[in-house]
Amino acid sequence: MSDESPNDTVEERSAHPALRIAAPFVAIAAMWASERLLTVAYETATGKKPPTPEDPGVSFTRALVWTVVTATTSAVLHMAIQRAAAKTVPVNEAR
């Protein structure tokens, strides 16, 4: 169940416009940092560089697993940042 009143409008629940503008840039930085972290973790665990999906010498399974892990991490981070930004400062409180 949601703690939001059914009378709340979308505008009252929306984030401040500045946060809406900043959120994609924060998401990009977080995705870059997470990819770097995943790369370091992969290299530490396997002793090899992460697979490059377009490299024909990399097995399809290995490339697919790496792609799924990095894409899922990026999508989850992006969603979490957008949701956090939407909840941070409601428009009616910023005025």
C-alpha positions as CSV (number, residue, x, y, z in Angstrom):
1,M,0.0,0.0,0.0
2,S,1.2,3.5,-0.7
3,D,1.3,6.2,1.9
4,E,0.3,8.8,-0.8
5,S,-3.1,10.3,-0.6
6,P,-5.3,9.7,-3.6
7,N,-5.9,13.4,-3.7
8,D,-2.2,14.2,-4.4
9,T,-1.6,15.4,-7.9
10,V,1.4,14.4,-9.9
11,E,2.7,18.0,-9.6
12,E,2.7,17.8,-5.8
13,R,4.7,14.5,-5.9
14,S,7.2,15.6,-8.6
15,A,10.7,16.5,-7.8
16,H,12.0,20.0,-8.0
17,P,13.0,20.8,-11.6
18,A,16.6,21.3,-10.8
19,L,16.7,17.7,-9.4
20,R,15.1,16.4,-12.5
21,I,17.8,18.1,-14.6
22,A,20.7,16.9,-12.3
23,A,19.4,13.3,-11.9
24,P,20.5,12.1,-15.4
25,F,24.0,13.5,-14.9
26,V,24.3,11.8,-11.5
27,A,23.0,8.6,-13.1
28,I,25.7,8.8,-15.8
29,A,28.4,9.3,-13.2
30,A,27.1,6.4,-11.1
31,M,26.9,4.1,-14.1
32,W,30.5,5.0,-15.1
33,A,31.7,4.4,-11.5
34,S,29.8,1.1,-11.3
35,E,31.3,-0.1,-14.6
36,R,34.8,0.7,-13.4
37,L,34.0,-1.2,-10.1
38,L,32.6,-4.2,-12.0
39,T,35.7,-4.1,-14.3
40,V,38.1,-4.1,-11.3
41,A,36.1,-6.9,-9.6
42,Y,36.1,-9.0,-12.7
43,E,39.8,-8.5,-13.2
44,T,40.5,-9.4,-9.6
45,A,38.3,-12.5,-9.7
46,T,39.4,-13.9,-13.0
47,G,42.8,-12.3,-13.6
48,K,41.6,-11.3,-17.1
49,K,40.1,-8.2,-18.6
50,P,36.3,-8.3,-19.0
51,P,35.0,-9.6,-22.3
52,T,34.3,-7.3,-25.2
53,P,31.0,-8.5,-26.8
54,E,32.2,-7.6,-30.3
55,D,35.4,-9.7,-30.0
56,P,34.9,-12.9,-32.0
57,G,37.4,-14.7,-29.7
58,V,35.1,-14.3,-26.7
59,S,32.5,-17.0,-26.3
60,F,28.9,-16.0,-26.7
61,T,28.0,-17.1,-23.2
62,R,30.8,-15.1,-21.6
63,A,30.0,-12.0,-23.6
64,L,26.3,-12.4,-22.8
65,V,26.8,-12.8,-19.0
66,W,29.0,-9.7,-18.9
67,T,26.5,-7.7,-20.9
68,V,23.6,-8.8,-18.7
69,V,25.5,-7.9,-15.5
70,T,26.6,-4.5,-16.7
71,A,23.3,-3.6,-18.3
72,T,21.3,-4.7,-15.2
73,T,23.6,-2.8,-12.9
74,S,23.2,0.4,-15.0
75,A,19.4,0.1,-15.2
76,V,19.0,-0.5,-11.5
77,L,21.2,2.5,-10.6
78,H,19.4,4.7,-13.1
79,M,16.0,3.8,-11.7
80,A,17.2,4.2,-8.1
81,I,18.6,7.7,-8.8
82,Q,15.5,8.8,-10.6
83,R,13.3,7.6,-7.8
84,A,15.5,9.2,-5.1
85,A,15.4,12.5,-7.1
86,A,11.6,12.4,-7.4
87,K,11.2,12.0,-3.6
88,T,13.9,14.5,-2.5
89,V,12.2,17.9,-2.8
90,P,8.6,18.1,-3.8
91,V,7.7,21.1,-6.0
92,N,5.3,22.6,-3.5
93,E,8.0,22.7,-0.8
94,A,10.6,24.3,-3.1
95,R,8.4,27.4,-3.9
